Amino acid sequence: MLLQQAADATTEKQRLLKDAINHIELFKGVELQHHFQDECVTELQEKVAGIDKKLQPDTAIFYPILLADRVELLLSLGKKGIRQFTVPDISDDLLFDEAEQFRTKLEAASNIESLQPHAQTIYKWFIKPIEKTLSAHNINTLVIVPDGILRTLPFAALHDGEHYLVERYALAVTPSMKLTDPTRALRRDNIQILLNGLSKVPPDKLGLPDDVDFPELPQVTQELKDIHALLGGKVLKDENFVIAKVETALKNTPYTIVHFSTHGNFDSDPKKTFLLTYDDLLTMDRLRELVGISQFRYKPVELLTLSACQTAIGDDQAALGLAGVALQAGARSALGSLWSVNDVATADLMKVFYQHLTNPDLSKAQALQNAQRKFLSDPERSHPYFWATFLLIGNWL
């Protein structure tokens, strides 16, 4: 109703669009609480973030809203107001089919010729209507608040026929702007990092079903070594990567970044969402307890990196779990992946990401953008299968 009224309004348009965004944000907060069966998942973040937020002039917040008969696009430009765009005749079934084909072919590393039509169709629906506005306002960072099936898609891999979206914009996603603090940038002067990794399969099945078999990740050793060379920090690997030692480390040191290089699974059921350690399955409830230790120091973890994890194809609730991890764990942002990429490519991208992250002139979103661009320039890794899986979630500064 509000969107329809705003489309027909003149003087009241901005108020109606703000009301519409407020209703969307309220719904998304309830959706997260319902998914995690936990009202506390949103309460602390709302207190931290507050309601009044200042948006950088080169940043826009993008709300794609999926309705039964059309798609509505709201683009918030901070002090410059909100813009509304309507894309008619896109049904749920049409969007779901296109999105699932796009994601399935991406994850299968299908040839570019079969992938591009889907990348371009979704670009035409969601990005083309707003691209002139983005250009007119010199936007270089686009923060997406995705809805439904869009949570399972990497917007970075959308294509306009000449360029991928990530070539033009640094990208981040968030399950809700009300739960995201866009006012505090990552300080680079005293980064403390905890590096956790599992390069080999634990000797015990850890309660996993018999048909679940995670392969070894031999490149994890090099990944942790490369990041440690850049940022120092404490390393817990293989036999040392056990929950008790992670807990001790987090209790003793206010870490800025907590990095997990291990298998993980994100499921529609948050109780089936976990990270694999050497001695147990680290559930999201347990992760929240461990990472949340930092909240009581008023120094929350700035970045939670989940390397080598994956979410289910087409399962927007599983992707909501991925997006909600940072919120539930009390971290300002998370770097996660939609599907697993071979561990050599993952290790290389992580190394480049952290190299750029040490640059105080770059935001976290720009650091990821530069890492993805580097892969794009490598003929052997230019396929979006290798780089588009990685998403920056939450605070992008």
Backbone hydrogen bonds in HBPLUS format (Angstrom, degrees):
<---DONOR---> <-ACCEPTOR-->    atom                        ^
c    i                          cat <-CA-CA->   ^        H-A-AA   ^      H-
h    n   atom  resd res      DA  || num        DHA   H-A  angle D-A-AA Bond
n    s   type  num  typ     dist DA aas  dist angle  dist       angle   num
A0005-GLN N   A0001-MET O   2.85 MM   4  6.07 162.3  1.88 153.1 158.2     1
A0006-ALA N   A0002-LEU O   2.82 MM   4  5.99 155.4  1.88 146.4 153.6     2
A0007-ALA N   A0003-LEU O   2.96 MM   4  6.16 151.5  2.04 144.6 151.8     3
A0008-ASP N   A0004-GLN O   3.33 MM   4  6.62 141.2  2.49 141.0 149.9     4
A0008-ASP N   A0005-GLN O   3.20 MM   3  5.34 130.3  2.46  97.1 109.6     5
A0009-ALA N   A0005-GLN O   3.00 MM   4  6.02 116.4  2.42 138.5 155.4     6
A0009-ALA N   A0006-ALA O   3.19 MM   3  4.95 146.0  2.31  94.5 104.6     7
A0016-LEU N   A0012-GLU O   3.05 MM   4  6.24 164.6  2.08 161.4 166.0     8
A0017-LEU N   A0013-LYS O   2.94 MM   4  6.17 156.9  2.00 153.9 160.7     9
A0018-LYS N   A0014-GLN O   2.91 MM   4  6.10 155.2  1.98 146.8 153.5    10
A0019-ASP N   A0015-ARG O   2.94 MM   4  6.18 156.2  2.00 146.5 153.3    11
A0020-ALA N   A0016-LEU O   2.89 MM   4  6.14 149.6  1.98 142.1 150.9    12
A0021-ILE N   A0017-LEU O   2.96 MM   4  6.24 159.1  2.00 148.5 152.9    13
A0022-ASN N   A0018-LYS O   2.91 MM   4  6.16 157.0  1.96 148.6 155.4    14
A0023-HIS N   A0019-ASP O   2.99 MM   4  6.25 153.3  2.06 147.6 154.1    15
A0024-ILE N   A0020-ALA O   2.95 MM   4  6.25 154.6  2.01 147.5 155.0    16
A0025-GLU N   A0021-ILE O   2.84 MM   4  6.07 161.6  1.88 153.3 158.0    17
A0026-LEU N   A0022-ASN O   2.96 MM   4  6.18 156.1  2.02 145.1 151.5    18
A0027-PHE N   A0023-HIS O   2.99 MM   4  6.19 159.5  2.03 147.3 152.7    19
A0028-LYS N   A0024-ILE O   2.91 MM   4  6.19 158.1  1.96 151.0 157.3    20
A0029-GLY N   A0025-GLU O   2.96 MM   4  6.19 151.8  2.04 147.7 154.8    21
A0030-VAL N   A0026-LEU O   3.10 MM   4  6.39 160.7  2.14 149.2 153.6    22
A0031-GLU N   A0027-PHE O   2.85 MM   4  6.08 154.1  1.92 149.0 157.2    23
A0032-LEU N   A0028-LYS O   3.01 MM   4  6.23 154.4  2.07 145.3 150.5    24
A0033-GLN N   A0029-GLY O   3.04 MM   4  6.32 162.2  2.07 148.2 153.2    25
A0034-HIS N   A0030-VAL O   2.84 MM   4  6.05 156.1  1.90 150.2 157.0    26
A0035-HIS N   A0031-GLU O   2.89 MM   4  6.08 156.7  1.94 145.2 151.9    27
A0036-PHE N   A0032-LEU O   3.00 MM   4  6.20 167.6  2.02 156.4 158.2    28
A0037-GLN N   A0033-GLN O   2.76 MM   4  5.50 113.3  2.20 133.1 150.0    29
A0038-ASP N   A0033-GLN O   3.05 MM   5  5.14 146.9  2.17 136.9 144.9    30
A0041-VAL N   A0038-ASP O   3.39 MM   3  5.81 161.5  2.42 108.1 113.0    31
A0046-GLU N   A0042-THR O   3.05 MM   4  6.18 155.5  2.12 152.3 158.8    32
A0047-LYS N   A0043-GLU O   3.18 MM   4  6.49 152.1  2.26 146.6 153.9    33
A0047-LYS N   A0044-LEU O   3.08 MM   3  5.14 117.2  2.49  96.2 111.5    34
A0048-VAL N   A0044-LEU O   2.92 MM   4  6.22 153.1  1.99 151.2 159.5    35
A0049-ALA N   A0045-GLN O   2.76 MM   4  5.88 168.1  1.77 155.3 158.6    36
A0050-GLY N   A0046-GLU O   2.87 MM   4  5.57 159.0  1.91 139.4 146.2    37
A0059-THR N   A0056-GLN O   3.03 MM   3  5.38 158.5  2.07 123.9 124.0    38
A0140-ASN N   A0058-ASP O   2.86 MM  82  5.62 162.5  1.89 145.2 146.2    39
A0141-THR N   A0058-ASP O   3.17 MM  83  6.41 151.4  2.26 160.1 160.4    40
A0060-ALA N   A0141-THR O   3.06 MM  81  6.55 155.7  2.13 161.9 169.2    41
A0143-VAL N   A0060-ALA O   2.92 MM  83  6.20 176.5  1.92 169.3 170.2    42
A0061-ILE N   A0076-SER O   2.99 MM  15  5.00 162.2  2.02 144.3 149.0    43
A0076-SER N   A0061-ILE O   2.78 MM  15  5.00 164.2  1.81 157.3 158.3    44
A0062-PHE N   A0143-VAL O   2.74 MM  81  5.96 166.6  1.76 162.8 164.9    45
A0145-VAL N   A0062-PHE O   2.89 MM  83  6.09 166.0  1.91 167.7 164.7    46
A0063-TYR N   A0074-LEU O   2.78 MM  11  4.99 177.4  1.79 161.6 162.6    47
A0074-LEU N   A0063-TYR O   2.90 MM  11  4.99 167.0  1.91 142.9 147.3    48
A0065-ILE N   A0072-GLU O   2.71 MM   7  5.04 170.8  1.72 169.8 169.6    49
A0072-GLU N   A0065-ILE O   2.94 MM   7  5.04 164.7  1.96 150.2 152.8    50
A0067-LEU N   A0070-ARG O   3.00 MM   3  5.35 151.4  2.08 162.6 169.3    51
A0071-VAL N   A0087-VAL O   2.93 MM  16  5.10 166.2  1.95 148.5 153.2    52
A0087-VAL N   A0071-VAL O   2.79 MM  16  5.10 172.6  1.80 166.3 166.6    53
A0073-LEU N   A0085-PHE O   2.77 MM  12  4.96 169.7  1.78 154.8 155.9    54
A0085-PHE N   A0073-LEU O   2.86 MM  12  4.96 148.0  1.96 148.4 155.1    55
A0075-LEU N   A0083-ARG O   2.91 MM   8  5.10 161.8  1.95 148.0 153.6    56
A0083-ARG N   A0075-LEU O   2.87 MM   8  5.10 159.1  1.91 139.4 145.9    57
A0077-LEU N   A0081-GLY O   2.84 MM   4  5.41 167.9  1.85 159.6 163.6    58
A0080-LYS N   A0077-LEU O   3.20 MM   3  5.17 162.5  2.23 121.2 118.1    59
A0081-GLY N   A0078-GLY O   3.13 MM   3  5.77 162.7  2.16 120.6 122.4    60
A0095-LEU N   A0091-SER O   3.02 MM   4  6.23 168.2  2.04 154.7 157.6    61
A0096-PHE N   A0092-ASP O   2.84 MM   4  5.97 165.2  1.87 152.8 157.6    62
A0097-ASP N   A0093-ASP O   2.98 MM   4  6.07 164.7  2.00 147.8 151.8    63
A0098-GLU N   A0094-LEU O   3.10 MM   4  6.27 164.8  2.12 147.4 151.6    64
A0099-ALA N   A0095-LEU O   2.84 MM   4  5.95 166.6  1.86 155.9 160.3    65
A0100-GLU N   A0096-PHE O   2.87 MM   4  5.92 160.8  1.91 149.6 155.0    66
A0101-GLN N   A0097-ASP O   3.07 MM   4  6.19 160.3  2.11 145.5 150.7    67
A0102-PHE N   A0098-GLU O   3.02 MM   4  6.17 160.1  2.06 146.4 152.3    68
A0103-ARG N   A0099-ALA O   2.94 MM   4  6.14 171.4  1.95 154.6 156.3    69
A0104-THR N   A0100-GLU O   2.85 MM   4  5.88 163.3  1.88 147.8 153.4    70
A0105-LYS N   A0101-GLN O   2.97 MM   4  6.02 165.5  1.99 148.6 152.4    71
A0106-LEU N   A0102-PHE O   2.97 MM   4  6.10 148.3  2.07 144.0 153.6    72
A0107-GLU N   A0103-ARG O   2.93 MM   4  6.12 168.5  1.94 154.5 156.6    73
A0108-ALA N   A0104-THR O   3.03 MM   4  6.16 142.2  2.18 140.2 150.6    74
A0110-SER N   A0105-LYS O   2.93 MM   5  5.13 169.4  1.94 157.1 158.1    75
A0109-ALA N   A0106-LEU O   3.00 MM   3  5.09 158.0  2.05 106.0 112.6    76
A0114-SER N   A0111-ASN O   3.06 MM   3  5.73 136.9  2.25 115.7 125.5    77
A0115-LEU N   A0111-ASN O   3.21 MM   4  6.44 139.8  2.38 143.7 155.0    78
A0115-LEU N   A0112-ILE O   3.10 MM   3  4.92 125.9  2.40  92.4 107.3    79
A0116-GLN N   A0112-ILE O   2.85 MM   4  5.80 166.8  1.87 162.2 161.9    80
A0118-HIS N   A0115-LEU O   3.13 MM   3  5.81 129.3  2.40 118.6 129.4    81
A0119-ALA N   A0115-LEU O   3.21 MM   4  6.47 161.2  2.25 148.6 154.3    82
A0120-GLN N   A0116-GLN O   2.81 MM   4  5.93 154.8  1.88 160.4 166.0    83
A0121-THR N   A0117-PRO O   2.98 MM   4  6.06 148.1  2.08 137.0 145.7    84
A0122-ILE N   A0118-HIS O   3.08 MM   4  6.21 172.7  2.08 153.9 155.1    85
A0123-TYR N   A0119-ALA O   3.15 MM   4  6.15 146.1  2.27 129.4 139.2    86
A0159-HIS N   A0119-ALA O   3.36 MM  40  5.29 169.8  2.37 104.4 107.0    87
A0124-LYS N   A0120-GLN O   2.87 MM   4  6.03 155.5  1.93 142.2 148.7    88
A0125-TRP N   A0121-THR O   3.07 MM   4  6.38 148.8  2.17 145.1 153.1    89
A0126-PHE N   A0122-ILE O   3.00 MM   4  6.11 164.0  2.03 150.9 154.7    90
A0127-ILE N   A0123-TYR O   2.80 MM   4  5.03 152.9  1.87 136.5 145.3    91
A0128-LYS N   A0123-TYR O   3.01 MM   5  6.22 162.6  2.04 151.8 153.9    92
A0130-ILE N   A0127-ILE O   2.94 MM   3  5.50 140.7  2.10 116.3 127.3    93
A0131-GLU N   A0127-ILE O   3.04 MM   4  5.97 122.4  2.39 151.1 166.2    94
A0131-GLU N   A0128-LYS O   3.35 MM   3  5.17 150.4  2.44  98.8 107.0    95
A0134-LEU N   A0130-ILE O   2.97 MM   4  6.24 160.1  2.01 158.2 164.5    96
A0135-SER N   A0131-GLU O   2.99 MM   4  6.16 159.8  2.03 146.0 151.2    97
A0136-ALA N   A0132-LYS O   2.87 MM   4  6.03 159.0  1.91 146.7 152.8    98
A0137-HIS N   A0133-THR O   3.14 MM   4  6.26 141.4  2.29 144.4 152.7    99
A0139-ILE N   A0134-LEU O   3.02 MM   5  5.20 177.6  2.02 156.7 156.1   100
A0138-ASN N   A0135-SER O   3.13 MM   3  5.06 165.9  2.15 106.7 109.3   101
A0170-ALA N   A0140-ASN O   2.87 MM  30  6.23 168.9  1.88 158.2 156.4   102
A0142-LEU N   A0170-ALA O   2.87 MM  28  6.28 157.3  1.93 168.2 175.1   103
A0172-ALA N   A0142-LEU O   3.20 MM  30  6.59 148.7  2.30 150.2 149.9   104
A0144-ILE N   A0172-ALA O   2.81 MM  28  6.20 165.6  1.83 155.4 154.3   105
A0174-THR N   A0144-ILE O   2.99 MM  30  6.41 144.3  2.12 158.4 161.9   106
A0150-LEU N   A0147-ASP O   3.02 MM   3  5.53 143.4  2.16 147.1 141.7   107
A0151-ARG N   A0148-GLY O   3.06 MM   3  5.98 169.0  2.07 126.0 129.4   108
A0152-THR N   A0149-ILE O   3.05 MM   3  5.73 159.1  2.10 117.8 123.6   109
A0153-LEU N   A0150-LEU O   3.19 MM   3  5.29 166.2  2.21 108.0 111.7   110
A0157-ALA N   A0154-PRO O   3.08 MM   3  5.88 157.6  2.14 122.6 126.8   111
A0158-LEU N   A0155-PHE O   3.02 MM   3  5.41 169.1  2.04 117.3 120.7   112
A0166-VAL N   A0156-ALA O   3.35 MM  10  4.66 156.0  2.42 132.6 125.7   113
A0165-LEU N   A0158-LEU O   2.85 MM   7  5.55 143.3  1.99 155.6 159.5   114
A0160-ASP N   A0163-HIS O   3.05 MM   3  5.73 160.5  2.09 156.8 159.4   115
A0167-GLU N   A0164-TYR O   3.03 MM   3  5.49 149.4  2.13 109.5 118.7   116
A0168-ARG N   A0165-LEU O   3.02 MM   3  5.54 149.7  2.11 112.4 120.8   117
A0169-TYR N   A0165-LEU O   3.05 MM   4  6.26 153.8  2.12 153.3 161.7   118
A0173-VAL N   A0392-LEU O   2.84 MM 219  6.25 160.8  1.88 160.6 167.2   119
A0394-GLY N   A0173-VAL O   2.79 MM 221  6.27 153.3  1.86 150.9 160.0   120
A0179-LEU N   A0176-SER O   3.27 MM   3  5.44 144.7  2.40  98.5 108.0   121
A0180-THR N   A0177-MET O   3.11 MM   3  4.97 163.0  2.14 108.9 109.0   122
A0256-THR N   A0192-GLN O   2.69 MM  64  5.01 139.3  1.85 129.5 143.2   123
A0257-ILE N   A0192-GLN O   3.02 MM  65  6.38 160.7  2.06 154.5 158.5   124
A0234-LYS N   A0193-ILE O   3.13 MM  41  6.64 142.7  2.27 158.1 164.9   125
A0194-LEU N   A0257-ILE O   2.94 MM  63  6.37 157.2  1.99 154.5 160.8   126
A0259-HIS N   A0194-LEU O   2.85 MM  65  6.08 174.8  1.85 171.9 173.7   127
A0195-LEU N   A0234-LYS O   2.78 MM  39  5.99 177.6  1.78 174.2 173.3   128
A0236-LEU N   A0195-LEU O   2.74 MM  41  6.11 163.3  1.77 168.9 172.9   129
A0196-ASN N   A0259-HIS O   2.77 MM  63  5.88 160.6  1.81 156.9 163.8   130
A0261-SER N   A0196-ASN O   2.78 MM  65  6.10 159.7  1.82 149.1 156.1   131
A0197-GLY N   A0236-LEU O   2.95 MM  39  6.44 150.4  2.04 155.5 158.4   132
A0238-ASP N   A0197-GLY O   2.92 MM  41  6.36 152.8  1.99 150.3 158.9   133
A0198-LEU N   A0261-SER O   3.04 MM  63  6.49 153.5  2.11 161.6 157.5   134
A0217-LEU N   A0199-SER O   2.91 MM  18  4.44 141.6  2.06 112.1 123.3   135
A0208-LEU N   A0205-LYS O   3.03 MM   3  5.62 166.3  2.05 120.5 125.0   136
A0212-VAL N   A0209-PRO O   3.07 MM   3  5.45 164.9  2.09 114.5 118.9   137
A0220-VAL N   A0217-LEU O   3.01 MM   3  5.74 167.3  2.03 125.6 129.7   138
A0223-GLU N   A0219-GLN O   2.95 MM   4  6.23 158.4  1.99 153.2 160.2   139
A0224-LEU N   A0220-VAL O   2.93 MM   4  6.13 169.3  1.94 160.4 160.4   140
A0225-LYS N   A0221-THR O   3.06 MM   4  6.18 152.8  2.13 140.2 148.5   141
A0226-ASP N   A0222-GLN O   2.85 MM   4  6.02 161.4  1.88 153.8 157.5   142
A0227-ILE N   A0223-GLU O   3.08 MM   4  6.32 164.5  2.10 151.4 155.3   143
A0228-HIS N   A0224-LEU O   2.89 MM   4  5.94 157.4  1.94 145.1 152.2   144
A0229-ALA N   A0225-LYS O   2.97 MM   4  6.17 147.0  2.08 143.1 151.7   145
A0230-LEU N   A0226-ASP O   3.28 MM   4  6.58 137.0  2.47 136.9 147.2   146
A0230-LEU N   A0227-ILE O   3.06 MM   3  5.13 129.3  2.33  96.6 110.1   147
A0231-LEU N   A0227-ILE O   2.90 MM   4  6.12 164.4  1.92 159.6 163.3   148
A0232-GLY N   A0228-HIS O   2.66 MM   4  4.35 142.7  1.79 125.5 131.4   149
A0240-ASN N   A0237-LYS O   3.00 MM   3  5.18 154.6  2.07 135.0 127.9   150
A0241-PHE N   A0238-ASP O   2.77 MM   3  5.08 148.1  1.87 112.4 123.2   151
A0278-TYR N   A0241-PHE O   2.97 MM  37  5.77 166.0  1.99 174.0 170.9   152
A0245-LYS N   A0242-VAL O   3.07 MM   3  5.59 122.2  2.42 110.9 124.0   153
A0246-VAL N   A0242-VAL O   3.09 MM   4  6.41 154.9  2.16 154.7 162.5   154
A0247-GLU N   A0243-ILE O   2.92 MM   4  6.12 161.2  1.96 153.8 158.6   155
A0248-THR N   A0244-ALA O   3.01 MM   4  6.25 158.4  2.05 144.2 149.9   156
A0249-ALA N   A0245-LYS O   2.98 MM   4  6.10 163.0  2.01 144.8 149.4   157
A0250-LEU N   A0246-VAL O   3.02 MM   4  6.24 162.5  2.05 151.4 155.7   158
A0251-LYS N   A0247-GLU O   2.97 MM   4  6.14 145.3  2.09 147.2 156.8   159
A0252-ASN N   A0248-THR O   3.05 MM   4  6.20 146.9  2.16 147.0 155.2   160
A0253-THR N   A0249-ALA O   3.12 MM   4  6.16 142.5  2.26 148.9 157.1   161
A0255-TYR N   A0253-THR O   3.05 MM   2  5.69 121.0  2.41 110.3  94.0   162
A0302-GLU N   A0256-THR O   2.76 MM  46  5.27 137.0  1.95 135.4 149.0   163
A0303-LEU N   A0256-THR O   3.26 MM  47  6.72 150.2  2.36 151.1 156.1   164
A0258-VAL N   A0303-LEU O   2.98 MM  45  6.45 159.6  2.02 161.8 168.5   165
A0305-THR N   A0258-VAL O   2.90 MM  47  6.29 157.8  1.95 149.2 156.7   166
A0260-PHE N   A0305-THR O   2.78 MM  45  5.91 163.5  1.81 153.2 158.7   167
A0307-SER N   A0260-PHE O   2.76 MM  47  5.94 164.7  1.78 172.9 175.7   168
A0262-THR N   A0307-SER O   3.20 MM  45  6.28 141.2  2.36 158.7 152.8   169
A0276-LEU N   A0263-HIS O   2.89 MM  13  5.51 161.9  1.93 166.9 162.4   170
A0265-ASN N   A0274-PHE O   2.93 MM   9  5.54 158.0  1.98 156.9 163.0   171
A0274-PHE N   A0265-ASN O   3.00 MM   9  5.54 143.9  2.14 143.1 154.4   172
A0266-PHE N   A0310-GLN O   3.19 MM  44  6.36 136.5  2.39 158.2 166.9   173
A0272-LYS N   A0269-ASP O   2.77 MM   3  5.46 161.1  1.80 125.2 131.7   174
A0273-THR N   A0270-PRO O   3.15 MM   3  5.00 160.8  2.19 103.5 105.9   175
A0275-LEU N   A0282-LEU O   2.87 MM   7  4.95 149.0  1.97 129.3 138.9   176
A0282-LEU N   A0275-LEU O   2.75 MM   7  4.95 162.6  1.78 163.8 161.3   177
A0277-THR N   A0280-ASP O   3.08 MM   3  5.47 155.3  2.15 167.1 174.9   178
A0287-LEU N   A0283-THR O   2.83 MM   4  6.09 157.6  1.88 150.3 157.6   179
A0288-ARG N   A0284-MET O   2.87 MM   4  5.97 155.5  1.93 143.6 149.8   180
A0289-GLU N   A0285-ASP O   3.13 MM   4  6.41 152.1  2.21 140.3 147.4   181
A0290-LEU N   A0286-ARG O   2.98 MM   4  6.29 156.9  2.03 150.8 156.7   182
A0291-VAL N   A0287-LEU O   2.84 MM   4  5.97 169.8  1.85 163.4 163.2   183
A0292-GLY N   A0288-ARG O   2.78 MM   4  5.37 142.1  1.92 132.8 144.9   184
A0293-ILE N   A0290-LEU O   3.24 MM   3  5.65 159.8  2.28 106.3 112.3   185
A0294-SER N   A0291-VAL O   3.22 MM   3  6.17 154.8  2.28 124.7 127.2   186
A0295-GLN N   A0292-GLY O   2.95 MM   3  5.26 140.8  2.11 106.3 117.5   187
A0297-ARG N   A0294-SER O   3.00 MM   3  5.36 157.0  2.05 110.4 117.9   188
A0299-LYS N   A0294-SER O   3.43 MM   5  5.69 158.1  2.48 159.8 153.5   189
A0298-TYR N   A0295-GLN O   2.98 MM   3  5.15 159.1  2.03 109.4 114.8   190
A0332-ARG N   A0301-VAL O   2.87 MM  31  6.39 156.9  1.92 158.1 165.5   191
A0304-LEU N   A0333-SER O   2.90 MM  29  6.28 151.1  1.99 139.6 148.5   192
A0335-LEU N   A0304-LEU O   2.88 MM  31  6.29 150.1  1.97 141.4 147.0   193
A0306-LEU N   A0335-LEU O   2.74 MM  29  5.96 175.8  1.74 172.4 171.1   194
A0311-THR N   A0338-LEU O   2.90 MM  27  5.16 173.0  1.91 126.4 124.5   195
A0315-ASP N   A0312-ALA O   3.33 MM   3  5.46 168.1  2.35 120.8 120.7   196
A0318-ALA N   A0315-ASP O   3.11 MM   3  5.36 122.9  2.45 101.4 114.9   197
A0319-ALA N   A0315-ASP O   3.10 MM   4  6.48 155.5  2.16 149.2 156.5   198
A0320-LEU N   A0316-ASP O   2.87 MM   4  6.05 138.4  2.04 134.0 145.5   199
A0321-GLY N   A0317-GLN O   3.05 MM   4  6.36 142.4  2.19 136.9 146.2   200
A0321-GLY N   A0318-ALA O   3.07 MM   3  5.00 120.1  2.44  91.0 106.0   201
A0322-LEU N   A0318-ALA O   3.11 MM   4  6.56 147.3  2.22 142.1 150.4   202
A0323-ALA N   A0319-ALA O   2.92 MM   4  6.24 162.4  1.96 150.1 154.2   203
A0324-GLY N   A0320-LEU O   2.77 MM   4  5.88 141.3  1.91 142.6 154.0   204
A0325-VAL N   A0322-LEU O   3.32 MM   3  5.41 155.9  2.38 101.1 108.1   205
A0328-GLN N   A0324-GLY O   2.77 MM   4  5.95 171.5  1.78 163.6 166.1   206
A0329-ALA N   A0325-VAL O   2.79 MM   4  5.85 155.4  1.84 152.0 159.1   207
A0330-GLY N   A0326-ALA O   2.95 MM   4  5.91 114.7  2.39 133.9 148.4   208
A0331-ALA N   A0326-ALA O   2.82 MM   5  4.84 142.7  1.96 147.9 151.1   209
A0330-GLY N   A0327-LEU O   3.15 MM   3  5.12 147.3  2.26  96.9 106.7   210
A0395-ASN N   A0332-ARG O   3.05 MM  63  5.67 168.6  2.06 144.5 141.0   211
A0334-ALA N   A0393-ILE O   2.82 MM  59  5.04 153.2  1.89 142.3 150.7   212
A0393-ILE N   A0334-ALA O   2.73 MM  59  5.04 171.3  1.74 164.6 165.7   213
A0336-GLY N   A0391-LEU O   3.00 MM  55  5.40 154.1  2.07 154.3 158.3   214
A0391-LEU N   A0336-GLY O   2.78 MM  55  5.40 163.6  1.81 151.2 156.4   215
A0338-LEU N   A0389-THR O   2.93 MM  51  5.05 145.7  2.05 126.8 136.4   216
A0346-THR N   A0342-ASN O   3.13 MM   4  6.40 163.9  2.16 153.6 158.7   217
A0347-ALA N   A0343-ASP O   2.96 MM   4  5.93 160.9  1.99 138.3 143.5   218
A0348-ASP N   A0344-VAL O   3.06 MM   4  6.29 156.2  2.12 146.0 152.3   219
A0349-LEU N   A0345-ALA O   2.93 MM   4  6.17 161.6  1.96 152.9 157.6   220
A0350-MET N   A0346-THR O   2.92 MM   4  6.11 161.4  1.95 153.1 158.5   221
A0351-LYS N   A0347-ALA O   3.04 MM   4  6.21 155.0  2.10 143.6 150.2   222
A0352-VAL N   A0348-ASP O   3.11 MM   4  6.39 161.8  2.14 150.1 153.8   223
A0353-PHE N   A0349-LEU O   2.86 MM   4  6.05 159.5  1.90 151.8 158.2   224
A0354-TYR N   A0350-MET O   2.97 MM   4  6.19 167.7  1.99 154.5 156.3   225
A0355-GLN N   A0351-LYS O   2.98 MM   4  6.19 146.6  2.09 142.7 152.7   226
A0356-HIS N   A0352-VAL O   3.10 MM   4  6.38 160.4  2.14 151.9 155.0   227
A0357-LEU N   A0353-PHE O   2.87 MM   4  6.09 140.3  2.03 141.2 154.0   228
A0358-THR N   A0354-TYR O   3.22 MM   4  6.37 134.1  2.44 140.5 147.6   229
A0359-ASN N   A0356-HIS O   3.04 MM   3  5.42 158.4  2.09 110.0 117.0   230
A0362-LEU N   A0359-ASN O   3.08 MM   3  5.70 169.2  2.09 122.4 125.5   231
A0367-ALA N   A0363-SER O   2.90 MM   4  6.17 148.2  2.00 146.5 155.7   232
A0368-LEU N   A0364-LYS O   3.05 MM   4  6.36 158.3  2.10 150.0 154.5   233
A0365-ALA N   A0396-TRP O   3.15 MM  31  5.18 163.2  2.18 145.0 140.0   234
A0369-GLN N   A0365-ALA O   2.92 MM   4  6.14 156.8  1.98 143.3 150.6   235
A0370-ASN N   A0366-GLN O   2.90 MM   4  6.07 158.4  1.95 147.2 151.6   236
A0371-ALA N   A0367-ALA O   3.13 MM   4  6.37 152.2  2.21 141.7 149.0   237
A0372-GLN N   A0368-LEU O   2.92 MM   4  6.19 158.9  1.97 154.3 160.0   238
A0373-ARG N   A0369-GLN O   2.83 MM   4  6.06 153.9  1.90 148.9 156.8   239
A0374-LYS N   A0370-ASN O   2.98 MM   4  6.16 148.7  2.08 141.1 148.9   240
A0375-PHE N   A0371-ALA O   3.22 MM   4  6.56 153.6  2.29 143.1 149.1   241
A0376-LEU N   A0372-GLN O   2.99 MM   4  6.29 150.8  2.08 143.4 152.2   242
A0377-SER N   A0373-ARG O   3.07 MM   4  6.40 137.1  2.26 142.9 153.3   243
A0377-SER N   A0374-LYS O   3.18 MM   3  5.21 130.1  2.44  94.6 107.2   244
A0378-ASP N   A0375-PHE O   3.02 MM   3  5.14 156.8  2.07 106.2 113.7   245
A0381-ARG N   A0378-ASP O   2.84 MM   3  5.32 151.9  1.92 118.3 127.4   246
A0382-SER N   A0378-ASP O   2.85 MM   4  5.51 101.3  2.48 158.6 174.9   247
A0386-PHE N   A0383-HIS O   3.01 MM   3  6.06 155.9  2.06 134.5 136.3   248
A0388-ALA N   A0384-PRO O   2.79 MM   4  4.98 157.9  1.84 139.1 145.6   249
